[in-house]
């Protein structure tokens, strides 16, 4: 597609359906849960074992 003002090629905007976007993002749920759990237990460890505020 060519822009009428300057003759510059402009790519066509394409959007994925929300269901497809959610399906692609669903794979990162396990990593997010793991990171959240690790962060929580690390905070407890720092507080209880090392005595940090």
C-alpha positions, 0 to 999 in steps of 0.5 A: 500500500502506498501513502498518497502524501509522500509515496511511502509504503505503509504496511497494512495493520493486521490484528489478531483475534483476542482468543488467538492472543490469549492462546499465545500468552497462556504459555507464560502462565507457568513461568509467571506462577513460578516467578511469583512463588519464588519471589514470595519464598525468597522474601520469607527466607530473607526475612526469617533466616537472614533477618533483613527487613 
